[in-house]
Every structure is written in C-alpha cells, then in structure tokens.
Amino acid sequence: MLTDKREQIVRLWFDMWLRAEDMGLTDIFTADAVYIESWGPEYHGAAKIRQWFAEWNTRGRVFQWEIKQFFHSGTQTVVEWYFKNRMNDGRTEAFDGVSIIRWTEDDRICALQEFGCNEHRYDPYQNGGTPEFENEKAKWF
C-alpha cells in the first residue's frame, strides 16, 4: 500500500536522526528537495540536507522523535510528532511538531516543511478576564 511505503520512509528518516547515522538519505530525498526547519533554516538539495545532517550530529543528539499520527492526501503526507534533543553544550530542546511532506511519483521526498509548538502550554485566563502571561522568553518557532 502506498501510504505504508511512505510511512516507512518517514520512519527511516526519523531513525537516521535517532541513530545519528545516514542510512540512505539521498535515496529518500530528491536531488533538488527543499527542507525547511521550524525555526527558519532552509536547505536546498539532497547534498545540502546531507551536509546539514552530518554537521548537526557533531553538535547534538536526537534522543526522542516519536510519531503520533500520519495524514495522507494525494502527493502529500502530514506527520504529527514529538521531538527532543540534547546539544553538546547541555541545552535540551523539546517540542511538538508537524511536518508537511510532498512526494514525487516514485515516493521520494521533494519538499518537507516543519512546524513547531512549545510543549509548555498554559491558560492565560485561568484567573479571570485579564490575561496573565508567563514571564518566559518566546521560543524560536
């Protein structure tokens, strides 16, 4: 089934990050693929995506990237997930996210864009009609 194959490809991509190992990146992305991270960086081409992947894994480690669900429609897939990493400087980053993926006819990724959501959420109106926002620096996404 087409959706099963696409889900396997996404799982392989996430596993590459969890293992910090390129297990066929250029097989799953087209040569001219575009990858946009939730906080702004944009990579053009499988070679650049591969360069980013290799370099990033020298600075940190992904230790959780859990898929919550998939949505498929034609040549697109939406993946909802939870992500957590630890950078070499000790910082830990964790957030909920969504990836929108566009596929080619031969089931390769030609475009992937991520969107992130702060995992720390609260109700600013819990104490009444005037909002009380936490004194927290806005996240990068």
Beta strands, then each sheet from edge to edge (+ up, - down):
strand 1: 29-36
strand 2: 42-44
strand 3: 60-73
strand 4: 76-87
strand 5: 92-103
strand 6: 109-118
sheet 1: 2+ 1- 6- 5+ 4- 3+
end
